Amino acid sequence: MMRQIRTIIALALVAAFVLNNLGCGAPKLKEEEIIGKWVAIKKTTMGGGREIGFVIEFFPDKSVSLPSGKGAWSIAKDGRLQVDMGNTTMFGTLEDSRLTINYPDYRGAVIFKRK
């Protein structure tokens, strides 16, 4: 009887683990999905900053042109967009043709659409 209970508990734990991990992880971005010009349509930051409507551009050579200067971009191991500017790293995701780039330390985000 105890052996059957242990088996049932083990199977329930395995099933819970599998079900929990079925939806994990966003699809990995492809470079061609990012390359091009994007215009800011919404800002969720606290405090000042640039107004909506500014443009960023991702180039095939993995450089990016931002209002604050040039940087580099890549696809991180976890599938998110990674943007590096000097000592600052930002991460972004693409969902429903909207690119969301989060500021460092979760101080907000900017949402872009393809221009």
C-alpha positions as CSV (number, residue, x, y, z in Angstrom):
1,M,0.0,0.0,0.0
2,M,2.8,2.5,0.9
3,R,4.6,1.7,-2.3
4,Q,1.5,2.5,-4.4
5,I,1.1,5.8,-2.6
6,R,4.7,6.7,-3.2
7,T,4.3,5.8,-6.9
8,I,1.2,7.9,-7.2
9,I,2.9,10.9,-5.5
10,A,5.9,10.5,-7.8
11,L,3.7,10.4,-10.9
12,A,1.8,13.4,-9.7
13,L,5.0,15.4,-9.2
14,V,6.3,14.5,-12.6
15,A,3.0,15.4,-14.2
16,A,2.9,18.7,-12.4
17,F,6.5,19.5,-13.5
18,V,5.7,18.7,-17.2
19,L,2.5,20.7,-17.2
20,N,4.3,23.6,-15.5
21,N,7.1,23.7,-18.1
22,L,4.9,23.3,-21.2
23,G,4.3,27.0,-21.6
24,C,7.7,28.3,-20.4
25,G,9.9,30.5,-22.4
26,A,9.0,32.8,-25.2
27,P,9.9,31.8,-28.8
28,K,13.5,32.7,-29.6
29,L,13.8,35.9,-31.7
30,K,15.2,35.7,-35.1
31,E,17.6,38.4,-36.3
32,E,15.5,39.3,-39.3
33,E,12.6,40.1,-37.0
34,I,14.6,42.9,-35.3
35,I,16.6,44.5,-38.2
36,G,15.1,47.8,-39.3
37,K,13.6,51.0,-37.9
38,W,11.3,51.1,-34.9
39,V,9.4,54.0,-33.6
40,A,8.5,54.5,-29.9
41,I,4.7,54.4,-29.3
42,K,4.4,54.1,-25.6
43,K,6.7,54.8,-22.6
44,T,6.2,53.2,-19.2
45,T,9.0,55.0,-17.4
46,M,9.0,57.1,-14.3
47,G,10.4,60.6,-14.5
48,G,11.7,62.4,-17.6
49,G,13.2,61.1,-20.8
50,R,12.6,61.3,-24.5
51,E,9.1,61.8,-25.8
52,I,7.3,59.1,-27.8
53,G,8.0,59.2,-31.5
54,F,11.8,58.7,-31.4
55,V,13.3,56.1,-33.7
56,I,15.8,53.4,-33.2
57,E,17.4,51.3,-35.9
58,F,18.9,47.8,-35.8
59,F,21.4,47.0,-38.5
60,P,22.5,43.6,-39.9
61,D,26.1,44.2,-38.6
62,K,24.6,44.0,-35.0
63,S,24.9,47.7,-34.4
64,V,22.0,49.8,-33.2
65,S,21.4,53.5,-33.5
66,L,19.6,55.0,-30.5
67,P,18.8,58.6,-29.6
68,S,21.6,58.5,-27.0
69,G,24.2,57.1,-29.4
70,K,25.4,53.9,-31.0
71,G,25.3,50.5,-29.4
72,A,25.4,46.8,-30.2
73,W,22.6,44.3,-30.2
74,S,22.3,40.5,-30.1
75,I,19.9,37.7,-29.3
76,A,20.6,36.5,-25.7
77,K,20.8,32.8,-24.9
78,D,17.3,33.0,-23.4
79,G,15.9,34.3,-26.7
80,R,15.4,38.0,-25.7
81,L,16.9,40.9,-27.5
82,Q,20.0,42.3,-25.8
83,V,21.1,45.9,-26.4
84,D,24.4,47.1,-25.0
85,M,25.5,50.7,-24.8
86,G,28.7,51.2,-22.9
87,N,28.1,49.9,-19.4
88,T,24.3,49.7,-19.9
89,T,22.5,46.5,-20.9
90,M,18.8,46.5,-21.8
91,F,16.7,43.5,-22.7
92,G,13.7,43.3,-25.0
93,T,10.9,41.0,-26.3
94,L,8.8,40.9,-29.4
95,E,5.2,40.1,-29.1
96,D,2.3,40.8,-31.5
97,S,4.7,43.0,-33.7
98,R,5.5,45.2,-30.7
99,L,9.0,45.4,-29.5
100,T,9.3,46.2,-25.7
101,I,12.7,47.2,-24.4
102,N,13.1,47.3,-20.7
103,Y,15.4,49.9,-19.0
104,P,18.1,48.6,-16.7
105,D,17.0,47.8,-13.1
106,Y,13.4,47.6,-14.3
107,R,13.0,51.4,-14.2
108,G,10.4,51.1,-17.0
109,A,10.1,50.2,-20.7
110,V,9.5,51.6,-24.1
111,I,7.2,49.9,-26.6
112,F,8.0,50.2,-30.3
113,K,6.3,49.4,-33.6
114,R,8.1,48.8,-36.9
115,K,8.4,52.0,-38.9
